Amino acid sequence: MSNAQPLPPSAPPRRKAPRAPKRFTRAEVEEVFARFQARDPEPKGELESVNTFTLLVAVVLSAQATDAGVNKATRALFAIADTPAKMLALGEERVSDHIKTIGLYRTKAKNVIGLSRMLVEQHGGEVPDDRAALEALPGVGRKTANVVLNIAFGHPTIAVDTHIFRIGNRTGLAPGKTVDAVEKELNRIIPPKYMLHAHHWLILHGRYVCKARKPDCAVCLINDLCRYPDKTLA
């Protein structure tokens, strides 16, 4: 009788990890943004505002909310409170009443009053053209500061939201595991002449073409350059 032990079942062959998409060349990055520029030379954000202060408030309110939802809530609010002093006089409860259709509206109302107070007390009622000062305001993080610096003050900043983060990774244009990594890569690769409007081009592309669930690859302006392996056919 044999004492040989049965051999263990052989392990299944290891699957090779998919290769990271080949990085865009400088010429390809240039082509991406040249196409965006040719189609829409002066892209605009979709948040409604009447001045720099209301832009700041609108961007703060837009966190985890749609631009359309924010616009619907702020039209009446901005008609009566378009300065930090007026917003502060309105008070947290009345601000809450105006924005209660927006998610996290109580926290956001508290932040709007808090940032209005800081603008009045520390900045003479003006929105500062300074990243550190902006990020010190309640409810204002790096993304919000980047949007305000870009739109209100003409800084060539990139505010990486869910749309831009998705595009950076899906297309292979600027892959990164975090929004900061994607922002850093976009700042590295985008030619300076396109930086002012790059933020809007990418957000609008992600919102209306390179959508999360089913990208419209058939009408995509950069389909032939995109590295996404699962492109839709129609």
C-alpha positions in Angstrom: 0.0 0.0 0.0 1.4 3.3 -1.0 2.0 6.0 1.6 2.3 8.8 -1.0 0.2 11.8 -0.2 -2.1 13.3 -2.8 -0.7 16.3 -4.5 -2.5 19.5 -3.7 -4.6 20.9 -6.5 -2.5 23.2 -8.7 -3.2 26.9 -8.2 -5.0 28.7 -11.0 -2.6 30.7 -13.2 -2.2 34.2 -12.1 -4.0 36.8 -14.2 -1.8 39.6 -15.2 -2.9 43.0 -13.9 -4.1 45.2 -16.7 -1.5 47.6 -17.9 -1.9 51.2 -17.1 -2.9 53.1 -20.2 -0.1 54.7 -22.0 0.2 58.4 -21.0 -0.9 61.1 -23.4 1.9 62.7 -25.3 2.4 66.4 -25.3 1.0 66.6 -28.8 -2.1 64.6 -27.7 -2.8 66.8 -24.7 -2.4 69.8 -27.0 -4.9 68.3 -29.4 -7.4 67.5 -26.6 -7.6 71.1 -25.4 -7.3 72.6 -28.9 -10.5 70.8 -29.8 -12.3 71.9 -26.6 -11.2 75.5 -27.4 -12.4 75.3 -31.0 -15.8 74.1 -30.0 -16.3 76.5 -27.0 -13.8 79.4 -26.8 -15.3 81.0 -23.8 -16.9 78.3 -21.5 -19.0 79.5 -18.6 -19.9 77.9 -15.3 -23.5 77.0 -14.8 -23.9 78.4 -11.2 -25.8 81.7 -11.2 -24.3 84.7 -9.4 -24.5 88.4 -9.5 -21.1 89.2 -8.0 -18.0 87.6 -6.5 -19.7 87.2 -3.1 -22.7 85.4 -4.5 -20.4 83.2 -6.6 -18.6 82.2 -3.4 -21.9 81.4 -1.7 -23.2 79.4 -4.7 -20.0 77.3 -4.9 -20.2 76.6 -1.1 -23.8 75.5 -1.5 -23.1 73.3 -4.6 -21.2 70.7 -2.5 -23.1 67.4 -3.0 -25.8 69.3 -4.9 -26.5 70.0 -8.6 -26.0 73.4 -10.1 -29.6 73.5 -11.2 -30.8 72.8 -7.7 -28.5 75.5 -6.2 -29.7 78.1 -8.8 -33.3 77.4 -8.1 -32.7 78.0 -4.4 -30.4 81.1 -4.6 -32.3 83.3 -7.1 -34.6 84.6 -4.4 -31.8 84.6 -1.8 -29.4 86.7 -3.9 -32.2 89.1 -4.8 -32.3 90.3 -1.2 -28.8 89.4 0.1 -26.0 90.0 -2.4 -23.4 91.3 0.0 -21.9 89.8 3.2 -23.5 92.5 5.3 -27.0 91.8 3.9 -26.5 88.0 4.3 -25.4 88.5 7.9 -28.4 90.7 8.6 -30.7 88.0 7.1 -29.6 85.5 9.7 -29.1 81.8 9.7 -32.8 80.8 10.0 -33.9 82.9 7.0 -31.0 81.7 4.9 -32.0 78.1 5.9 -35.5 78.8 4.7 -34.2 79.9 1.3 -31.9 76.9 0.7 -33.9 74.1 2.4 -34.3 72.3 -0.9 -30.5 71.7 -1.0 -28.8 68.8 0.8 -27.2 69.6 4.2 -28.9 73.0 4.1 -28.6 73.7 7.8 -24.9 73.2 7.9 -24.5 75.2 4.7 -26.6 78.0 6.1 -24.4 78.1 9.2 -21.3 78.3 6.9 -22.8 81.0 4.7 -23.4 83.2 7.8 -20.0 82.3 9.2 -18.1 83.2 6.0 -20.2 86.4 5.7 -19.2 87.5 9.2 -15.5 86.8 8.5 -15.7 88.8 5.2 -17.2 91.7 7.1 -15.0 91.6 10.1 -11.7 90.7 8.4 -11.8 91.7 4.8 -13.9 94.8 4.6 -16.9 92.9 3.1 -14.8 91.9 0.1 -14.0 88.4 -1.1 -10.2 88.0 -0.9 -8.1 87.2 -4.0 -6.0 84.8 -1.9 -6.1 81.1 -1.5 -5.2 80.9 2.1 -7.7 83.6 3.1 -10.4 81.8 1.1 -9.7 78.4 2.6 -9.9 80.0 6.1 -13.6 80.8 5.5 -16.2 78.4 6.9 -17.3 75.8 4.3 -14.5 76.7 1.8 -12.1 74.0 0.8 -9.5 73.8 -1.9 -12.0 73.0 -4.6 -14.2 76.0 -3.7 -11.2 78.3 -3.5 -10.0 77.1 -6.9 -13.4 77.8 -8.5 -13.6 81.3 -7.1 -10.0 82.1 -7.9 -10.6 80.9 -11.5 -13.9 82.5 -12.3 -13.8 85.7 -10.2 -10.1 86.5 -10.4 -8.8 84.8 -13.5 -6.4 82.5 -11.9 -5.4 79.4 -14.0 -6.7 76.9 -11.4 -8.2 73.5 -11.8 -11.0 72.5 -9.3 -11.3 68.7 -9.4 -14.8 67.7 -8.8 -16.4 64.2 -9.5 -16.6 64.9 -13.2 -13.0 65.9 -13.6 -11.8 63.1 -11.4 -13.7 60.6 -13.5 -12.4 62.1 -16.8 -8.8 62.2 -15.6 -8.9 58.5 -14.7 -11.3 57.1 -17.3 -9.6 58.7 -20.4 -6.1 58.3 -19.1 -5.5 62.0 -19.4 -4.6 62.5 -15.8 -4.9 59.4 -13.7 -4.7 59.6 -9.9 -6.0 58.0 -6.8 -7.1 61.2 -5.2 -8.5 64.5 -6.4 -5.2 66.2 -5.3 -3.2 63.8 -7.5 -5.5 64.4 -10.5 -5.2 68.2 -9.9 -1.4 68.0 -9.7 -1.2 66.0 -12.9 -3.6 68.3 -14.8 -1.5 71.3 -13.7 1.6 69.5 -15.0 0.3 68.5 -18.4 -2.0 71.2 -19.6 -0.3 73.9 -21.7 -0.5 77.3 -20.0 -2.5 78.9 -22.8 -5.4 76.5 -22.0 -5.3 76.6 -18.2 -7.8 79.5 -17.7 -10.7 77.6 -19.3 -9.6 73.9 -18.8 -11.6 73.6 -15.6 -14.9 74.5 -17.4 -14.1 72.4 -20.5 -13.5 69.3 -18.4 -16.5 69.8 -16.1 -18.9 70.4 -19.0 -17.5 67.4 -20.9 -18.0 65.2 -17.8 -21.5 66.5 -17.2 -22.9 66.1 -20.7 -20.7 63.7 -22.6 -18.4 61.5 -20.5 -21.1 60.8 -18.0 -20.7 58.4 -15.1 -23.1 55.6 -16.0 -23.0 55.6 -19.7 -20.6 57.9 -21.5 -21.7 59.1 -25.0 -18.6 58.0 -26.7 -20.2 58.2 -30.1 -20.4 62.0 -29.9 -17.2 62.5 -27.8 -14.9 65.2 -29.2 -11.8 63.3 -28.0 -13.0 59.7 -28.6 -10.0 58.8 -30.8 -7.5 60.0 -28.2 -9.3 58.6 -25.1 -7.8 55.4 -23.6 -11.0 54.2 -22.0 -11.3 50.4 -23.0 -15.1 50.1 -22.6 -16.3 52.8 -25.0 -20.0 52.8 -25.9 -20.9 52.3 -29.5 -24.1 54.4 -29.6 
